[in-house]
Amino acid sequence: MNTGLYSSDQAIWDAFQQGDREAYALLYQQYADTLYKYGRRITTDVPLVEDCIQDLFIDLWRTHASLSRPDSIRFYLYKVLRRKLMKAMAKVNYVLDERVLLDEARMELVLPREMELIAEQSTQELLDKLRHEFNNLTPRQKEALILRFYDNLSYNEIAELLSISYQSVNNLIHRSIIALRVAFSVKLILVFITRFTA
């Protein structure tokens, strides 16, 4: 696949809208893993996440000519996937509340192997404490932090994605940082979130 034909994600999207199958395949290649990770934050039902991602891309191709160009492709795809998951979960009688969608077991942090090796040294205690404090946040606080600092979504995008107000997002992130700052510096918290959440 010659990705050099496209100068940006927006160029890929434009080509996809015009029916370019190579651009469509490239969209899948670039976003499928990210969407899977995002979907797994919402539910542990792996087949459901995989089915919804497949449906998302089938629907994209079916409607490609009528779609508008989103400001952020990743944000647009997150919104579509979240909507599909919620609809599918409702059909099979999931209880759609925060405890089910974002329970603490699903939002716990898992360190990559290379960081585990480093953590075995003198930083083990600090990393364990930070992970513990992070996992003590509410599910909404954890999701807001990850969407903001790992996925780099704006406050407005997070508000739209979670169906809450801009001020609620601001409050969630502010309270989360304050809670973590009791034991850690802001710089360390941000490094932890951006590097160790996936």
C-alpha positions, -999 to 999 in steps of 0.1 A, spaced: 0 0 0 15 33 -10 8 57 19 29 84 2 -1 93 -20 -17 109 10 -2 140 27 -24 138 59 -52 120 76 -76 145 60 -62 137 26 -68 100 33 -104 108 43 -110 129 12 -98 101 -10 -119 76 9 -150 98 4 -143 97 -33 -144 59 -33 -107 52 -30 -105 16 -16 -68 20 -8 -76 51 14 -104 31 30 -81 2 38 -56 27 52 -82 42 75 -89 7 88 -52 0 92 -46 33 111 -76 33 134 -87 -3 141 -64 -10 170 -71 24 186 -108 18 183 -104 -17 198 -86 -3 228 -112 24 232 -140 -1 229 -124 -23 256 -126 6 280 -163 5 276 -170 -32 278 -151 -65 284 -172 -82 257 -144 -86 231 -167 -101 204 -191 -72 208 -163 -47 204 -149 -65 173 -184 -68 158 -191 -31 163 -158 -21 148 -165 -42 118 -200 -27 115 -185 8 118 -162 2 88 -189 -15 68 -212 15 74 -184 39 66 -180 24 31 -217 22 25 -221 59 33 -187 73 22 -200 96 -5 -225 113 18 -202 118 48 -188 152 57 -151 157 66 -147 156 104 -124 180 122 -109 150 139 -112 115 123 -103 97 155 -129 116 175 -155 110 149 -148 72 149 -148 72 187 -183 87 187 -196 63 161 -181 33 180 -194 44 213 -229 49 199 -228 14 183 -216 -2 215 -243 15 236 -270 4 211 -257 -32 210 -254 -34 247 -289 -21 252 -303 -49 229 -287 -76 250 -300 -61 283 -267 -47 296 -273 -23 325 -261 9 310 -247 27 340 -212 39 349 -204 8 370 -210 -15 341 -195 6 313 -164 17 332 -158 -6 361 -125 -3 379 -112 -37 366 -115 -25 330 -98 8 337 -68 -5 357 -35 4 342 -12 -23 328 24 -14 324 42 -24 292 69 -51 297 98 -27 293 84 -4 320 78 -35 342 115 -42 341 124 -6 350 98 -7 378 115 -37 393 143 -13 403 139 16 427 108 30 411 86 0 418 72 14 450 64 48 434 48 33 403 27 10 424 15 38 446 7 60 416 -12 31 399 -31 25 431 -41 62 434 -51 63 398 -73 32 401 -90 48 432 -104 75 410 -140 71 399 -145 54 365 -156 88 350 -125 105 363 -102 79 349 -120 79 315 -118 117 313 -81 117 322 -73 91 296 -93 107 269 -76 141 276 -40 131 281 -37 98 263 -61 102 234 -55 140 232 -91 149 229 -102 184 237 -126 192 266 -154 199 241 -148 165 223 -148 147 257 -180 164 267 -197 154 234 -184 119 236 -195 113 272 -228 133 268 -219 157 296 -213 194 297 -179 211 291 -180 223 327 -185 187 339 -154 176 320 -135 204 334 -146 195 369 -138 158 364 -103 165 352 -96 192 378 -108 170 407 -88 140 393 -56 160 391 -62 175 426 -68 140 440 -35 126 425 -15 157 434 -19 149 471 8 123 466 25 132 433 36 161 411 15 171 381 44 164 358 47 128 370 9 123 368 8 134 332 38 113 322 22 83 339 -11 88 321 3 95 286 29 67 287 13 39 308 -23 39 296 -33 20 266 
